[in-house]
Amino acid sequence: MTSTPLRVTVWGENVHEQVEPHVAERYPDGMHGAIADGIRENLPDAVVRTATMQEPEHGLTDAVLAETDVLTWWGHAAHADVDDAVVDRVHKHVLSGMGLVVLHSGHWSKIFGKLMGTTCTLRWRSEHDQELVWTVDPQHPITRGVPNPIVIPEQEMYGEYFDVPTPDELVFISGFTGGEVFRSGMTYRRGLGKIFYFSPGDQDFPVYHHPDVRRVVANGAEWARPERERELPTLRRYDLGEYFDGQHYRGPFDDAPEDEATTDAPEDAAATETVEARA
């Protein structure tokens, strides 16, 4: 375990808070502000910063991501407006080892879809359902300090079928007033990065002020922390007997070892001369 402080960047779309007074009243510092406060509350040694869509490069420059151990992501109204270059940048950092916590309607974000490779669609309604978040993996560190179930008095309903790949770990399953169920807490690994998806949290309800939800998000950030230096997995060629210093891939027709290419050259030249002489 590393002893350096966990560095978390909380990314928020920050659109509902700008255009809907009831959301601004519920989250005066934005949903990203409430999420960040919950992480600070539960991980007092963490270094937590926020970034929003309205900032240059959505606040997610390469320099910011390089100094981020775990990125949390909440979006809803403007998924399509997120710059593809920023999505590609985040994707590369996740594959290189940066952790990612995707929250609620972030299931339909460009970055989550790119990492999952599926539609990430589901069934939903927003009619003040009660949500019970049941722990199904009580030994998982994300469940530490969390009651079973978490009771959320009012919440948007998410239901199956949720079109995502089978998770590496299923941590929570939710049930709703209408009888629907949902895989509400799941983990994945992509490249060298760890991903936690957690569904509770909506702009129309004060879910990110709920102490147990805040605890889960903080636990998820702590779990997703990278355990090694950041490095993008790279295709390399290794000579027979070589285990440590591979060569960068040069292409399907130009990747033979230099000594092999040199050895074969005279034979190829002689064969060419023979063919030309016969002609």
SULCOR-V260676 format. One record per pair of residues at least 12 apart in sequence whose C-alpha atoms are under 10 Angstrom apart, sorted by the first residue. I is the first residue (numbers start at 1). J is the second residue. Records with the same first field share a line. If there is no record, write none. Layout:
I: J / J
This chain:
1: 225 / 226 / 227 / 228
2: 225 / 226 / 227 / 228
4: 45 / 46
5: 43 / 44 / 45 / 46 / 47 / 48 / 69
6: 43 / 44 / 45 / 46 / 47 / 48 / 68 / 69 / 70 / 221 / 222 / 225 / 226
7: 45 / 46 / 47 / 48 / 49 / 67 / 68 / 69 / 70 / 71 / 221 / 222 / 225
8: 36 / 39 / 40 / 46 / 47 / 48 / 49 / 50 / 65 / 67 / 68 / 69 / 70 / 71 / 72 / 99 / 100 / 218 / 221 / 222 / 225
9: 32 / 36 / 47 / 48 / 49 / 50 / 51 / 59 / 60 / 64 / 65 / 67 / 68 / 69 / 70 / 71 / 72 / 73 / 100 / 221
10: 31 / 32 / 33 / 34 / 35 / 36 / 37 / 39 / 48 / 49 / 50 / 51 / 52 / 68 / 70 / 71 / 72 / 73 / 74 / 101
11: 31 / 32 / 33 / 35 / 36 / 49 / 50 / 51 / 52 / 53 / 58 / 59 / 60 / 71 / 72 / 73 / 74 / 75 / 102
12: 30 / 31 / 32 / 33 / 35 / 50 / 51 / 52 / 53 / 54 / 58 / 59 / 72 / 73 / 74 / 75 / 76 / 106
13: 30 / 31 / 32 / 51 / 52 / 53 / 54 / 58 / 73 / 74 / 75 / 76 / 77 / 78 / 79 / 81 / 82 / 106
14: 29 / 30 / 31 / 32 / 33 / 51 / 52 / 53 / 54 / 74 / 75 / 76 / 77 / 78
15: 30 / 31 / 52 / 53 / 54 / 75 / 76 / 77 / 78
16: 30 / 31 / 75 / 76 / 77 / 78 / 203 / 204
17: 29 / 30 / 31 / 203
18: 30
20: 203 / 204
22: 203 / 204 / 205
23: 202 / 203 / 204 / 205 / 206
24: 203
26: 203 / 204 / 205 / 206 / 207 / 208 / 209
27: 203 / 204 / 205 / 206 / 208 / 209
30: 52 / 203
31: 74 / 75 / 201 / 202 / 203 / 206 / 207 / 208 / 209
32: 49 / 50 / 51 / 52 / 72 / 73 / 74 / 75 / 208
33: 49 / 50 / 51 / 208
34: 206 / 207 / 208 / 209 / 210 / 214
35: 50 / 72 / 74 / 201 / 207 / 208 / 209 / 213 / 214 / 217 / 218
36: 48 / 49 / 50 / 72 / 208 / 214 / 217 / 218
37: 49 / 208 / 209 / 214 / 218
38: 208 / 209 / 210 / 211 / 212 / 213 / 214 / 215 / 216 / 217 / 218
39: 214 / 215 / 216 / 217 / 218 / 219 / 220 / 221 / 222
40: 214 / 218
41: 211 / 214 / 215 / 218
42: 211 / 214 / 215 / 216 / 217 / 218 / 219
43: 215 / 218 / 219 / 221 / 222
46: 218 / 221 / 222
47: 68 / 69
48: 68 / 70 / 71
49: 64 / 68 / 71
50: 71 / 72
51: 64 / 71 / 72 / 73
52: 73 / 74 / 75
53: 75 / 78 / 81 / 82 / 83
57: 82 / 83 / 85 / 86
58: 82 / 83 / 86
59: 86
60: 86 / 87 / 89 / 90
61: 86 / 89 / 90
62: 86 / 89 / 90 / 93
65: 89 / 90 / 93 / 94 / 98
66: 93 / 98 / 230
67: 98
68: 93 / 98 / 99 / 225
69: 93 / 94 / 97 / 98 / 99 / 100 / 193 / 221 / 222 / 224 / 225 / 226 / 227 / 230
70: 94 / 97 / 98 / 99 / 100 / 101 / 193 / 194 / 195 / 220 / 221 / 222 / 223 / 224 / 225 / 226
71: 90 / 93 / 94 / 98 / 99 / 100 / 101 / 102 / 195 / 221 / 224 / 225
72: 99 / 100 / 101 / 102 / 103 / 106 / 195 / 196 / 197 / 217 / 218 / 220 / 221
73: 100 / 101 / 102 / 103 / 104 / 105 / 106 / 107 / 109 / 111 / 112 / 197
74: 101 / 102 / 103 / 104 / 105 / 106 / 107 / 108 / 109 / 201 / 202
75: 102 / 103 / 104 / 105 / 106 / 107 / 108 / 109 / 110 / 202
76: 104 / 105 / 106 / 107 / 108 / 109 / 202 / 203
77: 105 / 109
78: 109
79: 105 / 106 / 108 / 109 / 110 / 111
80: 108 / 109 / 110
81: 110
82: 109 / 110 / 111
83: 110
84: 110 / 111
86: 111
87: 109 / 110 / 111 / 112 / 114
88: 110 / 111 / 114
89: 111
90: 111
91: 110 / 111 / 112 / 114 / 115 / 190 / 191 / 193
92: 191 / 193 / 231 / 232 / 233
93: 191 / 192 / 193 / 230 / 231 / 232
94: 111 / 115 / 189 / 190 / 191 / 192 / 193 / 194 / 195 / 226 / 230 / 231 / 232
95: 115 / 189 / 190 / 191 / 192 / 193 / 194 / 230 / 231 / 232 / 233
96: 190 / 191 / 192 / 193 / 226 / 228 / 229 / 230 / 231 / 232 / 233 / 234
97: 189 / 190 / 191 / 192 / 193 / 194 / 224 / 225 / 226 / 227 / 228 / 229 / 230 / 231 / 232 / 233
98: 191 / 192 / 193 / 194 / 195 / 224 / 225 / 226 / 227 / 228 / 229 / 230 / 231
99: 189 / 190 / 192 / 193 / 194 / 195 / 196 / 220 / 221 / 222 / 223 / 224 / 225 / 226 / 227
100: 112 / 187 / 188 / 189 / 193 / 194 / 195 / 196 / 197 / 220 / 221 / 223 / 224 / 225
101: 187 / 194 / 195 / 196 / 197 / 198 / 217 / 218 / 220 / 221 / 223 / 224
102: 195 / 196 / 197 / 198 / 199 / 217 / 220
103: 184 / 185 / 196 / 197 / 198 / 199 / 200 / 201 / 202 / 217
104: 156 / 158 / 184 / 197 / 198 / 199 / 200 / 201 / 202 / 203
105: 158 / 198 / 199 / 200 / 201 / 202 / 203
106: 120 / 197 / 198 / 199
107: 119 / 120 / 121 / 122 / 162 / 163 / 164 / 197 / 198 / 199
108: 120 / 121 / 122
112: 164 / 195 / 197
113: 164
115: 188 / 189 / 190 / 191 / 195
116: 163 / 164 / 165 / 166 / 167 / 188 / 190
117: 163 / 164 / 165
118: 162 / 163 / 164 / 165
119: 162 / 163 / 164
120: 161 / 162 / 163 / 164 / 165
121: 159 / 160 / 161 / 162 / 163 / 164
122: 158 / 159 / 160 / 161 / 162 / 163 / 164 / 182
123: 157 / 158 / 159 / 160 / 161 / 162 / 180 / 182
124: 156 / 157 / 158 / 159 / 160 / 180
125: 155 / 156 / 157 / 158 / 159
126: 154 / 155 / 156 / 157 / 158 / 202 / 204 / 205
127: 154 / 155 / 156 / 157 / 177
128: 153 / 154 / 155 / 156 / 157 / 176 / 177 / 204 / 205
129: 152 / 153 / 154 / 155 / 156 / 157 / 158 / 175 / 176 / 177 / 178 / 179
130: 151 / 152 / 153 / 154 / 155 / 156 / 157 / 174 / 175 / 176 / 177 / 178
131: 149 / 150 / 151 / 152 / 153 / 154 / 155 / 156 / 157 / 158 / 174 / 175 / 176 / 177 / 178 / 180 / 181 / 200
132: 148 / 149 / 150 / 151 / 152 / 153 / 155 / 172 / 173 / 174 / 175 / 176 / 177 / 181 / 200
133: 147 / 148 / 149 / 150 / 151 / 152 / 171 / 172 / 173 / 174 / 175 / 176 / 181 / 182 / 183 / 184 / 185 / 199 / 200 / 213
134: 147 / 148 / 149 / 150 / 151 / 171 / 172 / 173 / 174 / 175 / 183 / 184 / 185
135: 147 / 148 / 149 / 150 / 170 / 171 / 172 / 173 / 174 / 184 / 185
136: 148 / 149 / 169 / 170 / 171 / 172 / 173 / 185
137: 169 / 170 / 171 / 172 / 173
138: 171 / 172
139: 171
140: 169 / 170 / 171 / 219 / 223
141: 171 / 216 / 219 / 220 / 222 / 223
142: 171 / 172 / 185 / 187 / 196 / 215 / 216 / 217 / 218 / 219 / 220 / 221 / 222 / 223 / 224
143: 171 / 172 / 185 / 212 / 215 / 216 / 219 / 220
144: 215 / 216 / 219
145: 212 / 215 / 216 / 219
146: 211 / 212 / 213 / 214 / 215 / 216 / 219
147: 212
148: 172
149: 172 / 173 / 174 / 175 / 212
150: 172 / 174 / 210 / 211 / 212 / 213 / 216
151: 174 / 210 / 212 / 213
152: 176 / 200 / 201 / 205 / 206 / 207 / 210 / 212 / 213
153: 205 / 206 / 207 / 210
154: 176 / 177 / 202 / 204 / 205 / 206 / 207
155: 176 / 200 / 201 / 202 / 203 / 204 / 205 / 206 / 207
156: 176 / 199 / 200 / 201 / 202 / 203 / 204 / 205 / 207
157: 174 / 175 / 176 / 177 / 178 / 179 / 180 / 181 / 182 / 199 / 200 / 202
158: 174 / 175 / 176 / 180 / 181 / 182 / 183 / 184 / 199 / 200
159: 174 / 175 / 176 / 178 / 179 / 180 / 181 / 182 / 183 / 184
160: 180 / 181 / 182 / 183
161: 181 / 182 / 183
162: 182 / 183 / 184
165: 188
166: 186 / 187 / 188
167: 183 / 185 / 186 / 187 / 188 / 189 / 196 / 197
168: 186 / 187 / 188 / 189 / 195
169: 185 / 186 / 187 / 188 / 189 / 196
170: 183 / 184 / 185 / 186 / 187 / 188 / 196 / 197
171: 183 / 184 / 185 / 186 / 187 / 196 / 197 / 198
172: 184 / 185 / 186 / 198 / 199
173: 185 / 186 / 199
174: 199 / 200
182: 199
183: 197 / 198 / 199
184: 197 / 198 / 199 / 200
185: 197 / 198 / 199 / 200 / 216 / 220
186: 198 / 199
187: 220 / 223 / 224
188: 224
189: 224
191: 231 / 232 / 233
192: 226 / 227 / 228 / 229 / 230 / 231 / 232 / 233
193: 224 / 225 / 226 / 227 / 230 / 232
194: 220 / 221 / 223 / 224 / 225 / 226
195: 220 / 221 / 223 / 224 / 225
196: 217 / 220 / 221 / 223 / 224
197: 217 / 220
198: 213 / 216 / 217 / 220
199: 213
200: 213 / 216 / 217
201: 213 / 214
234: 248 / 249
235: 247 / 248 / 249 / 250
236: 248 / 249 / 250
237: 249 / 250 / 255 / 256 / 257
238: 257
239: 256 / 257
